[in-house]
């Protein structure tokens, strides 16, 4: 698990709308939770905050560290 950030809402919005309309509602290939695998960010500050929050969050990466080790 790691953050996937789509930078530039104007660029990605059409794809996301297509995923919602065609893949989720029309064909039911995906559900709403599948759209949570990414986050859209319009600026670099938001993207950096998402990455920092992930890095500093406990256990978010799915990596289990051996006893006595800490995140760098």
NORFEN-V220613 format. One line per field, one symbol per residue. ss: DSSP state (~ for helix, > for strand, _ for the rest). A space follows every 50 residues. Layout:
ss = ???
This chain:
ss = ____>>>_~~~~~~~~~~~~~~~~~~_____~~~~~~_>>>__~~~~~~~ ~~~~~~________________
